[in-house]
Each structure stands twice: as structure tokens, then as C-alpha cells.
């Protein structure tokens, strides 16, 4: 394997797999990176020897952008240069290795673009065959007001304050009260907790939260961080998500799968390097 390419693949894979510079890898990580680098090099040699590779050219601006992304991973230029020296790469060799990498990506993108497009019919067939993948659990859009306390007297005052706010009818009134009284950062957003699923709240709050009717406000509840009241702004019942809602996601997923299958089949058809 070309030492320059080995150094670049080591640099690339260390960041992709472990989010580390090569010299920060542990011994098992370094062995893993080395094994994958050798396998990847063999595949890339076959890709670059193909007729399709001869049709791919890399614009200078694209090359510069990718090299700048690599530079941006390092605190300083000196850190980058030290890492390049350690793996035996000059800055000029880095440019050449990155250009090679981009050519490989360009060829694979060209191959993937020939994959058969995914239609809405394909997506609906997948939807009907895999209903379990689109079973949405019950969720609620909730707001809350939190008051913390130290000691029994403060707890009693907090309880009285919150109990007095339970009669607020509208979401707007509740939001204004949250901004005034709540000691949670969500106060700045009207106490909005967002869309909440089961097991995302404190266990002390969940039963009451998921028993609330639309627009209802809970009794005063205690959690490990203080006293709360909760308001239910919207209910999302459990059940099968509508096909129209998930169709774009299914098409994207199936298209990715077809692209990957087209790339694997094409690489498998290449002569050995």
C-alpha cells in the first residue's frame, strides 16, 4: 500500500470512526483503523481503474473546501502539520490524497445516480408491509410552571401559589403566568415543554400528564426539583402514522438503500486490482 495513501486513510478514518487525531488513538483503535484502511485501499484501487473514474474531474474549489474542512478539525495550523509529519504526509501530498478521495466519491455518486428511482407506490408497499415501523406512541404537548423550595414554609407558599394558578383557562394566560412565576428556563417560552412521550418526564409527573384532558391543568405535583402544575396544549393519540406524513421519509430511506445496493453490485463487478 502506498505510504502516502495509508497515511491519509489513517487520518480520515481516525476522525470518521473515533473523532480523534491518529496520534490520539488507542492501540486497539489504531489496529482497527489500519485493517479498514488496507481493505478500503484495495477497493479504491479497483474503483479508480474503472472507465467511470476517467470521466470524473474534481473542481479546485471542491478540493480546497475539503482540505479546509480537515484543517478546521485542528486547534492550529501547527497541530495539523505535526499530525501530517507523524503520518508521513506533506501538505502537497495531503491535497493529492484528498483529490483521490473525492474522485472515488464522485465515481460512487455517478454509479448511485443510476439506481432506479423510488415511487410513491414503492413507498406505500413498504408502509403496508412494515406497519410496526410507523406505530406512533401517545404524546402530549405540555406546558408547566415550576417553583422550587427550601423547607416546609417555602413549600407551603409554593403550593398555594401554584394552586391559585390552576384556574387559568387559556394557553396564553398560562404562558404569561409561567413567565412571571416559573423557575424553570422554559419560563422564557411560556413554560413550554414541547411534545412529550412517555418516560420523558419525572415518574412523579407522568401519570398526571397523560391523564389530562385537552386544555386541562393538573393538580399541584411534586418532583425531585420542586412543585409543578402541568397544562395539556395538544394530544397526539397513539396509532399508525398517516402514510402521507411518512411517505417522504420512506422514499428517502428506500432511495438510500437502492443507491447503496447499486454501488455494492458495481464494485463487486469490477476486476480485481
Rosetta blueprint (number, residue, H / E / L):
1 X L
2 X L
3 X H
4 X H
5 X H
6 X H
7 X H
8 X H
9 X H
10 X H
11 X H
12 X H
13 X H
14 X H
15 X H
16 X H
17 X H
18 X H
19 X L
20 X L
21 X L
22 X H
23 X H
24 X H
25 X L
26 X L
27 X H
28 X H
29 X H
30 X H
31 X H
32 X H
33 X H
34 X H
35 X H
36 X H
37 X H
38 X H
39 X H
40 X H
41 X H
42 X H
43 X H
44 X H
45 X H
46 X H
47 X H
48 X H
49 X L
50 X L
51 X L
52 X H
53 X H
54 X H
55 X H
56 X L
57 X L
58 X L
59 X L
60 X H
61 X H
62 X H
63 X H
64 X H
65 X H
66 X H
67 X H
68 X H
69 X H
70 X H
71 X H
72 X L
73 X L
74 X L
75 X L
76 X L
77 X H
78 X H
79 X H
80 X H
81 X H
82 X H
83 X H
84 X H
85 X H
86 X H
87 X L
88 X L
89 X L
90 X L
91 X H
92 X H
93 X H
94 X H
95 X H
96 X H
97 X H
98 X H
99 X H
100 X H
101 X H
102 X H
103 X H
104 X H
105 X H
106 X H
107 X H
108 X H
109 X H
110 X H
111 X H
112 X H
113 X L
114 X L
115 X L
116 X L
117 X L
118 X L
119 X L
120 X H
121 X H
122 X H
123 X H
124 X H
125 X H
126 X H
127 X H
128 X H
129 X H
130 X L
131 X H
132 X H
133 X H
134 X H
135 X E
136 X E
137 X L
138 X L
139 X E
140 X E
141 X E
142 X E
143 X E
144 X E
145 X E
146 X E
147 X E
148 X L
149 X L
150 X L
151 X L
152 X H
153 X H
154 X H
155 X H
156 X H
157 X H
158 X H
159 X H
160 X H
161 X H
162 X H
163 X H
164 X H
165 X H
166 X L
167 X L
168 X L
169 X L
170 X L
171 X H
172 X H
173 X H
174 X H
175 X H
176 X H
177 X H
178 X H
179 X H
180 X H
181 X H
182 X L
183 X L
184 X L
185 X H
186 X H
187 X H
188 X H
189 X H
190 X L
191 X L
192 X E
193 X E
194 X E
195 X E
196 X E
197 X E
198 X L
199 X L
200 X L
201 X L
202 X L
203 X H
204 X H
205 X H
206 X H
207 X H
208 X H
209 X H
210 X L
211 X L
212 X L
213 X L
214 X L
215 X L
216 X L
217 X E
218 X L
219 X L
220 X L
221 X E
222 X E
223 X E
224 X L
225 X L
226 X E
227 X E
228 X E
229 X E
230 X E
231 X E
232 X E
233 X E
234 X E
235 X E
236 X E
237 X L
238 X L
239 X E
240 X E
241 X L
242 X L
243 X H
244 X H
245 X H
246 X H
247 X H
248 X H
249 X H
250 X H
251 X H
252 X H
253 X H
254 X H
255 X H
256 X H
257 X H
258 X H
259 X H
260 X H
261 X H
262 X H
263 X H
264 X H
265 X H
266 X H
267 X H
268 X H
269 X H
270 X L
271 X L
272 X L
273 X L
